[in-house]
Amino acid sequence: SGSPGAFDAPRAPRLVYGCGAIERLGALARELGGTRVLLVTDPGLVAAGHVARAEAILARAGCVVARFADARENPTPSDIERCRAAAAAHGTELF
């Protein structure tokens, strides 16, 4: 506690994997109790069509989706702040 870089992760992230797993995205978001979702992605995934598919699945589940498509592999503090601001502007519950 108190050492630089220290953090407490009370639980591991849940990973859902498998052929067609993206079809469960809306149900998983609703399971988490969210209806306002910020989809954080990058321009390459947008161009490949994956983001539009995810947005449609979330919308069918009753989620209101906003897109933040400026994610980078090594985000700067400025990148993180822009994403945080986008989440706040959307009233995001899940991202």
C-alpha positions in Angstrom: 0.0 0.0 0.0 1.3 3.4 -0.9 4.0 2.2 -3.2 4.2 3.7 -6.7 2.2 1.8 -9.3 0.4 -0.2 -6.6 -3.3 -1.0 -7.2 -6.0 -3.2 -5.8 -8.0 -5.3 -8.4 -10.8 -6.8 -6.3 -11.8 -9.1 -9.2 -10.4 -10.2 -12.5 -12.1 -9.0 -15.7 -14.7 -11.3 -17.1 -13.7 -12.6 -20.6 -16.3 -14.0 -22.9 -14.8 -15.8 -25.8 -16.0 -18.0 -28.6 -17.5 -18.1 -32.1 -20.4 -15.7 -32.1 -19.7 -14.4 -28.6 -20.3 -10.8 -29.8 -24.0 -11.7 -30.1 -24.1 -11.9 -26.3 -22.9 -8.3 -25.9 -26.3 -6.7 -25.3 -27.3 -9.4 -22.8 -24.0 -9.0 -21.0 -24.4 -5.2 -20.8 -27.9 -5.6 -19.4 -26.7 -8.2 -16.9 -24.3 -5.6 -15.6 -27.2 -3.2 -15.2 -26.2 -0.7 -17.8 -28.3 1.0 -20.4 -26.0 3.9 -21.4 -22.8 2.5 -23.0 -19.7 4.2 -24.2 -18.1 1.9 -26.9 -14.4 2.7 -26.7 -12.7 1.6 -30.0 -10.2 2.7 -32.6 -10.5 3.7 -36.3 -9.4 0.3 -37.6 -12.2 -1.5 -35.8 -14.7 1.1 -37.1 -13.4 0.6 -40.7 -13.7 -3.2 -40.4 -17.4 -2.9 -39.5 -17.1 -4.5 -36.0 -18.2 -1.3 -34.2 -21.4 -0.9 -36.1 -22.3 -4.5 -35.4 -21.6 -4.1 -31.7 -23.7 -0.9 -31.6 -26.6 -2.7 -33.3 -26.5 -5.6 -30.9 -26.4 -3.2 -27.9 -29.3 -1.1 -29.4 -31.4 -4.2 -29.8 -30.9 -4.9 -26.1 -32.2 -1.5 -25.2 -28.9 0.3 -24.7 -28.2 3.8 -25.7 -24.7 3.8 -27.2 -22.2 6.5 -27.8 -18.9 5.9 -29.7 -15.4 7.0 -28.7 -13.3 5.9 -31.7 -10.1 7.7 -30.8 -8.6 4.9 -28.6 -4.8 4.4 -29.1 -2.6 1.5 -28.0 -0.6 3.7 -25.6 -3.0 6.4 -24.5 -1.6 9.7 -23.1 -3.2 11.4 -20.2 -4.9 13.8 -22.7 -6.4 10.7 -24.6 -7.7 9.4 -21.3 -9.2 12.8 -20.4 -11.0 13.0 -23.8 -12.5 9.6 -23.2 -13.5 10.5 -19.7 -15.2 13.6 -21.0 -17.1 11.7 -23.7 -18.3 9.2 -21.0 -19.5 12.1 -18.8 -21.2 13.9 -21.6 -23.1 10.7 -22.5 -24.0 9.8 -18.9 -22.2 6.5 -19.4 -22.9 3.6 -17.0 -20.8 1.1 -18.9 -17.7 1.4 -21.0 
